[in-house]
């Protein structure tokens, strides 16, 4: 096995262009498991541990633009998260700006793994059960991919193409993930035999975007790829508009909450495996969706009451 160890981003891109089969290695929390159990034996490893820019994050103000994308950052601005920024940094330093992702990071394995593992690595693996994926879907993240040919940003909705497959070209590497800073409450929850050190039976994330009056969801470990419940989002957006709930911060009708859970479960295409049956996963997603919606909306109502009191 050949071991490639660039010291800069241009060197890393050149190495990937010369050897498209080289497997990127940063935290190593997924790759090394596969190597240790002899599930994978690549001809080359591309160690990115000395490319320091991958371990940093930056903040963009509203209306800033960034390389490879033609989209403004939105009213809350965005965080540009280097591909190798560890989960621990997200928990410690970005929980206020990326709350759902920070909650998801809390459930990732052990403290040692959270010190090494990263969102970029999770995306590169593209497992349907990746803990970061539902939160990224709910936040509307964009993946900055680069090669010697240039840089592009891939919407998270277009990134996952199959079981452990993604939209990266053979010569591309993930450079960063761009995530809108939260403008409203966000939540993440997963079902497993315990809170951490476990692969999710299913996971659910939700983000309210009051600046755009939209809702986004993310579901993990319940389909061949992480998915959004688009029909459920449209339904809930209609309910909120019909009841003028954004302005009034009114309680949600119980029937609407139940229907939201049903539509989220309907968005899934689960399988039976050692962690749970397809029927159980659908049921669990419906329960998670209802609970997460109630928590998220009550948080929104509490923020609205606080704002009224301050005024």
Buried (B, 14 or more C-beta within 10 A) or exposed (E): EEEBBBEEBEBBBBBBBEBEEBBBBBBBBBBEEBBEEEEEEBEBBBBBBEBEBBBEBBEBEBEEEBEBBEEBBBBBBBBBBBBBBBBBBBBEBBBEBBBBBBBBBBBBBEEEBBEBBBBBBBBBBBBBBBBBBBBBBBBBBBBBBBBEEEBBBBEBBEBBEEEBEBBBEEBBBBBBBBBBBBBBBBBBBBBBEEEBEBBBBBBBBBBBBBEBBBBBBBBBBBBBBBBBBEBBBEBBBEBBEEBEBBEEBBEBEEEBBEBBBBBBBBBBBBEEEEBBEBEBBBBBBBBBBBBBBBBBBBBBBEBBEEEEEEE
